[in-house]
Amino acid sequence: QKEVEQNSGPLSVPEGAIASLNCTYSDRGSQSFFWYRQYSGKSPELIMSIYSNGDKEDGRFTAQLNKASQYVSLLIRDSQPSDSATYLCAVGASGGSYIPTFGRGTSLIVHP
Amino acid sequence: SAVISQKPSRDICQRGTSLTIQCQVDSQVTMMFWYRQQPGQSLTLIATANQGSEATYESGFVIDKFPISRPNLTFSTLTVSNMSPEDSSIYLCSVEDLSSGRAINTREQFFGPGTRLTVL
């Protein structure tokens, strides 16, 4: 059973701070990793994909991947109240379909 | 990325009835997926809908309960049959974005707006 673990939170940070969201996974052969943002009552929106070890930056978002530790994280710099949402980590299956398994998500609250 | 629409956006249904959810994409896609998201839970894959072949169901989901159609490369339906209150959930369709020509192990999934189902 492939597992993706996230702290459910809520993670509360002040506006302008760095929010750090973490995810661990069990499938050692996974090659693709995704972060989705889901606002309350809305569907998940893809915000980052990462496939290689190291950091990938896109605007205020940085995804970090460490395959040896089976760990992926998302950093949000200069957090804004509009970043308040649930962030879902998704990990692609190894071999075959590569269909991702989703974590339960971490609720982020950015307070003014 | 592809534009995905779902109908209905929400519904309230009586126990024992069935509801068919439609998913329409504005471009041709090979694979479409149906997920369920129960309150406070993450996304659970119900099945993969492939055009021209039977849907592939995940463990715990069966065709009699969740029949799926995929008549062409832009459309799919999911039916929730003989509903009970435990079927109350958000149902989401998603597609893989093939426009970038990515290899299969790097493909990204994009979600429709979802259908919020309440069964009384």
Interface residues (C-beta under 8 A of the other chain):
Chain A: Q31 S32 F34 K42 S43 P44 E45 L46 S49 Y51 L88 A90 G92 S97 Y98 I99 P100 F102 G103 R104 G105
Chain B: S1 F33 Q41 S42 L43 T44 L45 T48 I90 L92 I104 N105 T106 R107 E108 Q109 F110 F111 G112 P113 G114
